[in-house]
Amino acid sequence: MTLMAELIQKACALGVPMAAHVDLTWRCNERCEHCYLEHDDKGEMSYEELAALFPQLADAGTLFLTLSGGEPMIRRDFWDLVARARALQFNVKIKTNAVLIREAEARRLRELGVEQMQISVYSHRAEVHDAVTKLPGSLARTLRGIRALRAAGLKVAMSNVMMRSNLGDRKGVAAMARDLGATYSADPTVTPMINGDRSVLDLRIPGSELAALFHDKELVGDPDSVCAPPPPPGDDERNALPCSAGHSACYISPYGDVYPCIQFPLPSGNVRRQKFLEIWRHSPELREVRSIRMRDLPVCSSCAHLGTCTRCPGLAWTEGSMRGPSSADCEKSFYRTGVPSANMLARGLVTFPSGTADTALAAFPAGGRAGFGLVQIAPLPRPAA
């Protein structure tokens, strides 16, 4: 078990919010077609409110603080907020589109001791990337920012949400990341908007394309080792937590709303009305999240993929129940292994949407097996024997 996995396991056991994701604003200088946020400012927290929140997180045991948006650098007090977070010794990561970063900003981020910059790049072709962001010239400005950050010695992680519009460009983005000295990850997950609007899900890549993605060695490493049919789940899998959301991690919106995770928009309290630790320890919603074990899931508990599925309880919640299946993760498990999930069997969905079972299995190399390894919510580490 890695040190980080051990930390997560201990944080879950002790109920410590080891990682917090705080959106400083939902305003943004881009309008990405898949974005799940509303960009109008409806009264975001002031500097004073955020500066008071950060020590509460530190007192609760938070070590890792992600500052995001929207575009967090739009805030005029952005630098003061980063300095405040670093003064409290948080390990700070910043999610940004890097459009506003030049050499001076990059040097300042380095001087403040920011751990990593996480930046989305959708294509190596400007016409594709800019069409996603709806900001002309955004790719050139983002790349300028990445080069400045790397020149200043900062770690940069490039992420690539894969959609219908940019699916063919993943290798070009990966090559660009290598050239820039950045890490690269790809993710086929498009989430509903935080207000419940599910129309953005139409941007998801079709299931018929997943098998090829999951066999890309650049994304998955060794497909043979990760594509094998799942082993029978045991007691460890049945007694496991669904994920770290609400156990060792949380999300706080610019308006002070506390959620288990950015992908789990279950309102659980508001730091404008209560202290963070009071919400974390006593919120009825968080208590319900924490009460659930994999054995408690009516459909998933009987699934062959119980121990290996990347099921997101937040995505399940947006489909109607935090105890239900996440259809997108069921689909990933199927295309990864060729083995239908319990949810798919119950609904009669044992083929690709556009074909028969024979057509579906013919799409898998090596006798119907598919790979994964894209950015997904991984199962929590199991306790040491």
HULIN-V666671 format. One record per residue. N is the residue number from 1. RES is the residue in three letters. SS is DSSP state (hx for helix, st for strand, lp for the rest). PHI is phi in whole degrees, -180 to 180 (999 if undefined). D_FIRST is the distance of its C-alpha to the first C-alpha in whole Angstrom. Layout:
n=N res=RES ss=SS phi=PHI d_first=D_FIRST
n=N res=RES ss=SS phi=PHI d_first=D_FIRST
//
This chain:
n=1 res=MET ss=lp phi=999 d_first=0
n=2 res=THR ss=lp phi=-72 d_first=4
n=3 res=LEU ss=hx phi=-60 d_first=7
n=4 res=MET ss=hx phi=-65 d_first=8
n=5 res=ALA ss=hx phi=-63 d_first=6
n=6 res=GLU ss=hx phi=-67 d_first=6
n=7 res=LEU ss=hx phi=-62 d_first=10
n=8 res=ILE ss=hx phi=-62 d_first=11
n=9 res=GLN ss=hx phi=-62 d_first=10
n=10 res=LYS ss=hx phi=-69 d_first=12
n=11 res=ALA ss=hx phi=-62 d_first=15
n=12 res=CYS ss=hx phi=-63 d_first=15
n=13 res=ALA ss=hx phi=-66 d_first=16
n=14 res=LEU ss=hx phi=-93 d_first=18
n=15 res=GLY ss=lp phi=71 d_first=20
n=16 res=VAL ss=lp phi=-101 d_first=19
n=17 res=PRO ss=lp phi=-78 d_first=20
n=18 res=MET ss=lp phi=-61 d_first=18
n=19 res=ALA ss=st phi=-126 d_first=19
n=20 res=ALA ss=st phi=-128 d_first=23
n=21 res=HIS ss=st phi=-111 d_first=25
n=22 res=VAL ss=st phi=-118 d_first=28
n=23 res=ASP ss=st phi=-85 d_first=31
n=24 res=LEU ss=lp phi=-76 d_first=34
n=25 res=THR ss=lp phi=-162 d_first=36
n=26 res=TRP ss=lp phi=-104 d_first=37
n=27 res=ARG ss=lp phi=-68 d_first=39
n=28 res=CYS ss=lp phi=-155 d_first=39
n=29 res=ASN ss=lp phi=-90 d_first=41
n=30 res=GLU ss=lp phi=-120 d_first=40
n=31 res=ARG ss=lp phi=-134 d_first=40
n=32 res=CYS ss=lp phi=-58 d_first=37
n=33 res=GLU ss=lp phi=-64 d_first=38
n=34 res=HIS ss=lp phi=-102 d_first=35
n=35 res=CYS ss=lp phi=-62 d_first=35
n=36 res=TYR ss=lp phi=-96 d_first=34
n=37 res=LEU ss=lp phi=-106 d_first=36
n=38 res=GLU ss=lp phi=-98 d_first=39
n=39 res=HIS ss=lp phi=-94 d_first=40
n=40 res=ASP ss=lp phi=-74 d_first=43
n=41 res=ASP ss=lp phi=-80 d_first=43
n=42 res=LYS ss=lp phi=-109 d_first=44
n=43 res=GLY ss=lp phi=102 d_first=43
n=44 res=GLU ss=lp phi=-66 d_first=40
n=45 res=MET ss=lp phi=-61 d_first=39
n=46 res=SER ss=lp phi=-78 d_first=41
n=47 res=TYR ss=hx phi=-58 d_first=39
n=48 res=GLU ss=hx phi=-62 d_first=40
n=49 res=GLU ss=hx phi=-67 d_first=38
n=50 res=LEU ss=hx phi=-69 d_first=35
n=51 res=ALA ss=hx phi=-64 d_first=36
n=52 res=ALA ss=hx phi=-80 d_first=36
n=53 res=LEU ss=hx phi=-71 d_first=33
n=54 res=PHE ss=hx phi=-56 d_first=30
n=55 res=PRO ss=hx phi=-63 d_first=31
n=56 res=GLN ss=hx phi=-64 d_first=30
n=57 res=LEU ss=hx phi=-65 d_first=27
n=58 res=ALA ss=hx phi=-61 d_first=26
n=59 res=ASP ss=hx phi=-64 d_first=27
n=60 res=ALA ss=hx phi=-78 d_first=25
n=61 res=GLY ss=lp phi=108 d_first=22
n=62 res=THR ss=lp phi=-68 d_first=21
n=63 res=LEU ss=lp phi=-108 d_first=20
n=64 res=PHE ss=st phi=-110 d_first=20
n=65 res=LEU ss=st phi=-121 d_first=23
n=66 res=THR ss=st phi=-101 d_first=24
n=67 res=LEU ss=st phi=-105 d_first=28
n=68 res=SER ss=st phi=-146 d_first=29
n=69 res=GLY ss=lp phi=-156 d_first=32
n=70 res=GLY ss=lp phi=36 d_first=35
n=71 res=GLU ss=lp phi=-111 d_first=35
n=72 res=PRO ss=hx phi=-63 d_first=34
n=73 res=MET ss=hx phi=-74 d_first=36
n=74 res=ILE ss=hx phi=-67 d_first=39
n=75 res=ARG ss=lp phi=-66 d_first=39
n=76 res=ARG ss=lp phi=-69 d_first=42
n=77 res=ASP ss=lp phi=-97 d_first=40
n=78 res=PHE ss=hx phi=-53 d_first=37
n=79 res=TRP ss=hx phi=-66 d_first=37
n=80 res=ASP ss=hx phi=-66 d_first=37
n=81 res=LEU ss=hx phi=-69 d_first=34
n=82 res=VAL ss=hx phi=-64 d_first=32
n=83 res=ALA ss=hx phi=-61 d_first=33
n=84 res=ARG ss=hx phi=-61 d_first=33
n=85 res=ALA ss=hx phi=-64 d_first=29
n=86 res=ARG ss=hx phi=-70 d_first=29
n=87 res=ALA ss=hx phi=-63 d_first=31
n=88 res=LEU ss=lp phi=-89 d_first=29
n=89 res=GLN ss=lp phi=70 d_first=26
n=90 res=PHE ss=lp phi=-68 d_first=24
n=91 res=ASN ss=st phi=-80 d_first=22
n=92 res=VAL ss=st phi=-104 d_first=24
n=93 res=LYS ss=st phi=-116 d_first=24
n=94 res=ILE ss=st phi=-124 d_first=27
n=95 res=LYS ss=st phi=-97 d_first=28
n=96 res=THR ss=lp phi=-151 d_first=31
n=97 res=ASN ss=lp phi=-90 d_first=33
n=98 res=ALA ss=lp phi=67 d_first=34
n=99 res=VAL ss=lp phi=-61 d_first=38
n=100 res=LEU ss=lp phi=-94 d_first=39
n=101 res=ILE ss=lp phi=-97 d_first=37
n=102 res=ARG ss=lp phi=-125 d_first=39
n=103 res=GLU ss=hx phi=-61 d_first=39
n=104 res=ALA ss=hx phi=-64 d_first=40
n=105 res=GLU ss=hx phi=-66 d_first=37
n=106 res=ALA ss=hx phi=-63 d_first=35
n=107 res=ARG ss=hx phi=-62 d_first=36
n=108 res=ARG ss=hx phi=-66 d_first=36
n=109 res=LEU ss=hx phi=-62 d_first=32
n=110 res=ARG ss=hx phi=-65 d_first=31
n=111 res=GLU ss=hx phi=-63 d_first=33
n=112 res=LEU ss=hx phi=-76 d_first=31
n=113 res=GLY ss=lp phi=83 d_first=28
n=114 res=VAL ss=lp phi=-64 d_first=27
n=115 res=GLU ss=lp phi=-73 d_first=23
n=116 res=GLN ss=st phi=-159 d_first=23
n=117 res=MET ss=st phi=-110 d_first=26
n=118 res=GLN ss=st phi=-110 d_first=25
n=119 res=ILE ss=st phi=-131 d_first=28
n=120 res=SER ss=st phi=-88 d_first=29
n=121 res=VAL ss=lp phi=-131 d_first=31
n=122 res=TYR ss=lp phi=-99 d_first=33
n=123 res=SER ss=lp phi=-166 d_first=35
n=124 res=HIS ss=lp phi=-86 d_first=36
n=125 res=ARG ss=lp phi=-106 d_first=39
n=126 res=ALA ss=hx phi=-58 d_first=41
n=127 res=GLU ss=hx phi=-66 d_first=43
n=128 res=VAL ss=hx phi=-83 d_first=40
n=129 res=HIS ss=hx phi=-58 d_first=38
n=130 res=ASP ss=hx phi=-66 d_first=41
n=131 res=ALA ss=hx phi=-69 d_first=42
n=132 res=VAL ss=hx phi=-69 d_first=39
n=133 res=THR ss=hx phi=-81 d_first=39
n=134 res=LYS ss=lp phi=61 d_first=43
n=135 res=LEU ss=lp phi=-125 d_first=43
n=136 res=PRO ss=lp phi=-56 d_first=45
n=137 res=GLY ss=lp phi=81 d_first=44
n=138 res=SER ss=hx phi=-68 d_first=40
n=139 res=LEU ss=hx phi=-63 d_first=38
n=140 res=ALA ss=hx phi=-60 d_first=40
n=141 res=ARG ss=hx phi=-73 d_first=40
n=142 res=THR ss=hx phi=-65 d_first=36
n=143 res=LEU ss=hx phi=-66 d_first=36
n=144 res=ARG ss=hx phi=-59 d_first=38
n=145 res=GLY ss=hx phi=-64 d_first=36
n=146 res=ILE ss=hx phi=-63 d_first=33
n=147 res=ARG ss=hx phi=-62 d_first=34
n=148 res=ALA ss=hx phi=-65 d_first=35
n=149 res=LEU ss=hx phi=-64 d_first=32
n=150 res=ARG ss=hx phi=-67 d_first=31
n=151 res=ALA ss=hx phi=-64 d_first=34
n=152 res=ALA ss=lp phi=-82 d_first=33
n=153 res=GLY ss=lp phi=91 d_first=29
n=154 res=LEU ss=lp phi=-88 d_first=27
n=155 res=LYS ss=st phi=-75 d_first=24
n=156 res=VAL ss=st phi=-127 d_first=25
n=157 res=ALA ss=st phi=-113 d_first=23
n=158 res=MET ss=st phi=-95 d_first=26
n=159 res=SER ss=st phi=-115 d_first=25
n=160 res=ASN ss=st phi=-133 d_first=28
n=161 res=VAL ss=st phi=-76 d_first=29
n=162 res=MET ss=lp phi=-95 d_first=30
n=163 res=MET ss=lp phi=-131 d_first=33
n=164 res=ARG ss=lp phi=-58 d_first=37
n=165 res=SER ss=lp phi=-75 d_first=38
n=166 res=ASN ss=lp phi=-129 d_first=36
n=167 res=LEU ss=hx phi=-57 d_first=34
n=168 res=GLY ss=hx phi=-77 d_first=35
n=169 res=ASP ss=hx phi=-108 d_first=34
n=170 res=ARG ss=hx phi=-63 d_first=31
n=171 res=LYS ss=hx phi=-68 d_first=31
n=172 res=GLY ss=hx phi=-66 d_first=33
n=173 res=VAL ss=hx phi=-69 d_first=31
n=174 res=ALA ss=hx phi=-62 d_first=28
n=175 res=ALA ss=hx phi=-65 d_first=31
n=176 res=MET ss=hx phi=-65 d_first=32
n=177 res=ALA ss=hx phi=-62 d_first=28
n=178 res=ARG ss=hx phi=-60 d_first=28
n=179 res=ASP ss=hx phi=-63 d_first=32
n=180 res=LEU ss=hx phi=-88 d_first=31
n=181 res=GLY ss=lp phi=76 d_first=28
n=182 res=ALA ss=lp phi=-107 d_first=26
n=183 res=THR ss=st phi=-78 d_first=22
n=184 res=TYR ss=st phi=-135 d_first=23
n=185 res=SER ss=st phi=-141 d_first=22
n=186 res=ALA ss=st phi=-124 d_first=24
n=187 res=ASP ss=st phi=-146 d_first=24
n=188 res=PRO ss=lp phi=-88 d_first=27
n=189 res=THR ss=lp phi=-89 d_first=27
n=190 res=VAL ss=lp phi=-113 d_first=30
n=191 res=THR ss=lp phi=-104 d_first=30
n=192 res=PRO ss=lp phi=-61 d_first=33
n=193 res=MET ss=lp phi=-65 d_first=35
n=194 res=ILE ss=lp phi=-66 d_first=34
n=195 res=ASN ss=lp phi=-88 d_first=38
n=196 res=GLY ss=lp phi=99 d_first=37
n=197 res=ASP ss=lp phi=-65 d_first=39
n=198 res=ARG ss=lp phi=-103 d_first=37
n=199 res=SER ss=hx phi=-64 d_first=40
n=200 res=VAL ss=hx phi=-65 d_first=37
n=201 res=LEU ss=hx phi=-66 d_first=35
n=202 res=ASP ss=hx phi=-65 d_first=38
n=203 res=LEU ss=hx phi=-81 d_first=36
n=204 res=ARG ss=lp phi=-59 d_first=34
n=205 res=ILE ss=lp phi=-69 d_first=34
n=206 res=PRO ss=lp phi=-66 d_first=35
n=207 res=GLY ss=hx phi=-56 d_first=33
n=208 res=SER ss=hx phi=-63 d_first=35
n=209 res=GLU ss=hx phi=-94 d_first=33
n=210 res=LEU ss=hx phi=-67 d_first=29
n=211 res=ALA ss=hx phi=-58 d_first=29
n=212 res=ALA ss=hx phi=-64 d_first=30
n=213 res=LEU ss=hx phi=-62 d_first=28
n=214 res=PHE ss=hx phi=-75 d_first=25
n=215 res=HIS ss=lp phi=-107 d_first=26
n=216 res=ASP ss=lp phi=-79 d_first=26
n=217 res=LYS ss=hx phi=-61 d_first=24
n=218 res=GLU ss=hx phi=-65 d_first=24
n=219 res=LEU ss=hx phi=-92 d_first=22
n=220 res=VAL ss=hx phi=-108 d_first=20
n=221 res=GLY ss=lp phi=79 d_first=19
n=222 res=ASP ss=lp phi=-111 d_first=19
n=223 res=PRO ss=hx phi=-57 d_first=21
n=224 res=ASP ss=hx phi=-61 d_first=22
n=225 res=SER ss=hx phi=-81 d_first=18
n=226 res=VAL ss=hx phi=-104 d_first=18
n=227 res=CYS ss=lp phi=-102 d_first=21
n=228 res=ALA ss=lp phi=-63 d_first=21
n=229 res=PRO ss=lp phi=-54 d_first=23
n=230 res=PRO ss=lp phi=-67 d_first=20
n=231 res=PRO ss=lp phi=-71 d_first=20
n=232 res=PRO ss=lp phi=-58 d_first=21
n=233 res=PRO ss=lp phi=-69 d_first=19
n=234 res=GLY ss=lp phi=-112 d_first=19
n=235 res=ASP ss=hx phi=-64 d_first=19
n=236 res=ASP ss=hx phi=-59 d_first=15
n=237 res=GLU ss=hx phi=-68 d_first=16
n=238 res=ARG ss=hx phi=-68 d_first=20
n=239 res=ASN ss=lp phi=-94 d_first=19
n=240 res=ALA ss=lp phi=-76 d_first=16
n=241 res=LEU ss=st phi=-77 d_first=17
n=242 res=PRO ss=lp phi=-61 d_first=19
n=243 res=CYS ss=lp phi=-171 d_first=17
n=244 res=SER ss=lp phi=-83 d_first=16
n=245 res=ALA ss=st phi=-58 d_first=20
n=246 res=GLY ss=lp phi=81 d_first=22
n=247 res=HIS ss=lp phi=-104 d_first=19
n=248 res=SER ss=lp phi=-131 d_first=17
n=249 res=ALA ss=st phi=-148 d_first=19
n=250 res=CYS ss=st phi=-155 d_first=23
n=251 res=TYR ss=st phi=-129 d_first=26
n=252 res=ILE ss=st phi=-127 d_first=29
n=253 res=SER ss=lp phi=-80 d_first=32
n=254 res=PRO ss=lp phi=-63 d_first=35
n=255 res=TYR ss=lp phi=-103 d_first=37
n=256 res=GLY ss=lp phi=89 d_first=35
n=257 res=ASP ss=st phi=-72 d_first=34
n=258 res=VAL ss=st phi=-103 d_first=30
n=259 res=TYR ss=st phi=-129 d_first=28
n=260 res=PRO ss=lp phi=-61 d_first=25
n=261 res=CYS ss=st phi=-167 d_first=24
n=262 res=ILE ss=lp phi=-61 d_first=26
n=263 res=GLN ss=lp phi=-94 d_first=26
n=264 res=PHE ss=st phi=-132 d_first=27
n=265 res=PRO ss=lp phi=-80 d_first=30
n=266 res=LEU ss=lp phi=-93 d_first=31
n=267 res=PRO ss=lp phi=-60 d_first=33
n=268 res=SER ss=lp phi=-126 d_first=32
n=269 res=GLY ss=lp phi=145 d_first=34
n=270 res=ASN ss=st phi=-143 d_first=35
n=271 res=VAL ss=lp phi=-74 d_first=35
n=272 res=ARG ss=lp phi=-78 d_first=38
n=273 res=ARG ss=lp phi=-110 d_first=39
n=274 res=GLN ss=lp phi=-140 d_first=37
n=275 res=LYS ss=lp phi=-69 d_first=34
n=276 res=PHE ss=hx phi=-57 d_first=31
n=277 res=LEU ss=hx phi=-64 d_first=29
n=278 res=GLU ss=hx phi=-64 d_first=32
n=279 res=ILE ss=hx phi=-65 d_first=31
n=280 res=TRP ss=hx phi=-59 d_first=27
n=281 res=ARG ss=hx phi=-87 d_first=28
n=282 res=HIS ss=hx phi=-123 d_first=31
n=283 res=SER ss=lp phi=-61 d_first=31
n=284 res=PRO ss=hx phi=-58 d_first=32
n=285 res=GLU ss=hx phi=-67 d_first=31
n=286 res=LEU ss=hx phi=-67 d_first=27
n=287 res=ARG ss=hx phi=-62 d_first=28
n=288 res=GLU ss=hx phi=-65 d_first=28
n=289 res=VAL ss=hx phi=-56 d_first=25
n=290 res=ARG ss=hx phi=-74 d_first=23
n=291 res=SER ss=hx phi=-78 d_first=25
n=292 res=ILE ss=lp phi=-90 d_first=24
n=293 res=ARG ss=st phi=-119 d_first=21
n=294 res=MET ss=hx phi=-58 d_first=21
n=295 res=ARG ss=hx phi=-66 d_first=24
n=296 res=ASP ss=hx phi=-86 d_first=26
n=297 res=LEU ss=lp phi=-85 d_first=26
n=298 res=PRO ss=lp phi=-57 d_first=30
n=299 res=VAL ss=lp phi=-95 d_first=29
n=300 res=CYS ss=hx phi=-66 d_first=26
n=301 res=SER ss=hx phi=-63 d_first=25
n=302 res=SER ss=hx phi=-100 d_first=27
n=303 res=CYS ss=lp phi=-88 d_first=25
n=304 res=ALA ss=lp phi=-62 d_first=24
n=305 res=HIS ss=lp phi=-91 d_first=21
n=306 res=LEU ss=lp phi=-52 d_first=20
n=307 res=GLY ss=lp phi=-88 d_first=17
n=308 res=THR ss=lp phi=-126 d_first=16
n=309 res=CYS ss=lp phi=-69 d_first=19
n=310 res=THR ss=lp phi=-96 d_first=19
n=311 res=ARG ss=lp phi=-48 d_first=21
n=312 res=CYS ss=lp phi=-102 d_first=22
n=313 res=PRO ss=hx phi=-65 d_first=24
n=314 res=GLY ss=hx phi=-68 d_first=26
n=315 res=LEU ss=hx phi=-65 d_first=27
n=316 res=ALA ss=hx phi=-62 d_first=28
n=317 res=TRP ss=hx phi=-62 d_first=30
n=318 res=THR ss=hx phi=-68 d_first=32
n=319 res=GLU ss=lp phi=-89 d_first=33
n=320 res=GLY ss=lp phi=137 d_first=34
n=321 res=SER ss=lp phi=-159 d_first=32
n=322 res=MET ss=lp phi=-70 d_first=28
n=323 res=ARG ss=lp phi=-99 d_first=28
n=324 res=GLY ss=lp phi=-93 d_first=29
n=325 res=PRO ss=lp phi=-75 d_first=28
n=326 res=SER ss=lp phi=-103 d_first=27
n=327 res=SER ss=hx phi=-57 d_first=29
n=328 res=ALA ss=hx phi=-63 d_first=28
n=329 res=ASP ss=hx phi=-76 d_first=25
n=330 res=CYS ss=hx phi=-58 d_first=26
n=331 res=GLU ss=hx phi=-63 d_first=28
n=332 res=LYS ss=hx phi=-62 d_first=25
n=333 res=SER ss=hx phi=-62 d_first=24
n=334 res=PHE ss=hx phi=-66 d_first=27
n=335 res=TYR ss=hx phi=-72 d_first=27
n=336 res=ARG ss=hx phi=-73 d_first=24
n=337 res=THR ss=hx phi=-119 d_first=25
n=338 res=GLY ss=lp phi=82 d_first=28
n=339 res=VAL ss=lp phi=-101 d_first=28
n=340 res=PRO ss=lp phi=-62 d_first=29
n=341 res=SER ss=lp phi=-82 d_first=28
n=342 res=ALA ss=hx phi=-61 d_first=29
n=343 res=ASN ss=hx phi=-64 d_first=31
n=344 res=MET ss=hx phi=-65 d_first=32
n=345 res=LEU ss=hx phi=-65 d_first=34
n=346 res=ALA ss=hx phi=-64 d_first=35
n=347 res=ARG ss=hx phi=-95 d_first=37
n=348 res=GLY ss=lp phi=74 d_first=38
n=349 res=LEU ss=lp phi=-102 d_first=36
n=350 res=VAL ss=lp phi=-117 d_first=35
n=351 res=THR ss=lp phi=-131 d_first=36
n=352 res=PHE ss=lp phi=-62 d_first=36
n=353 res=PRO ss=lp phi=-56 d_first=38
n=354 res=SER ss=lp phi=-109 d_first=41
n=355 res=GLY ss=lp phi=-153 d_first=41
n=356 res=THR ss=lp phi=-95 d_first=41
n=357 res=ALA ss=hx phi=-61 d_first=38
n=358 res=ASP ss=hx phi=-63 d_first=39
n=359 res=THR ss=hx phi=-64 d_first=39
n=360 res=ALA ss=hx phi=-62 d_first=36
n=361 res=LEU ss=hx phi=-68 d_first=34
n=362 res=ALA ss=hx phi=-66 d_first=36
n=363 res=ALA ss=lp phi=-76 d_first=35
n=364 res=PHE ss=lp phi=-93 d_first=31
n=365 res=PRO ss=hx phi=-65 d_first=31
n=366 res=ALA ss=hx phi=55 d_first=30
n=367 res=GLY ss=hx phi=69 d_first=32
n=368 res=GLY ss=hx phi=89 d_first=30
n=369 res=ARG ss=lp phi=-109 d_first=27
n=370 res=ALA ss=lp phi=-129 d_first=26
n=371 res=GLY ss=lp phi=-100 d_first=23
n=372 res=PHE ss=lp phi=-136 d_first=21
n=373 res=GLY ss=lp phi=84 d_first=18
n=374 res=LEU ss=lp phi=-77 d_first=20
n=375 res=VAL ss=lp phi=-67 d_first=20
n=376 res=GLN ss=lp phi=-144 d_first=19
n=377 res=ILE ss=lp phi=-80 d_first=17
n=378 res=ALA ss=lp phi=-83 d_first=14
n=379 res=PRO ss=lp phi=-61 d_first=13
n=380 res=LEU ss=lp phi=-66 d_first=11
n=381 res=PRO ss=lp phi=-63 d_first=8
n=382 res=ARG ss=lp phi=-79 d_first=9
n=383 res=PRO ss=lp phi=-61 d_first=9
n=384 res=ALA ss=lp phi=-66 d_first=8
n=385 res=ALA ss=lp phi=-67 d_first=11
//
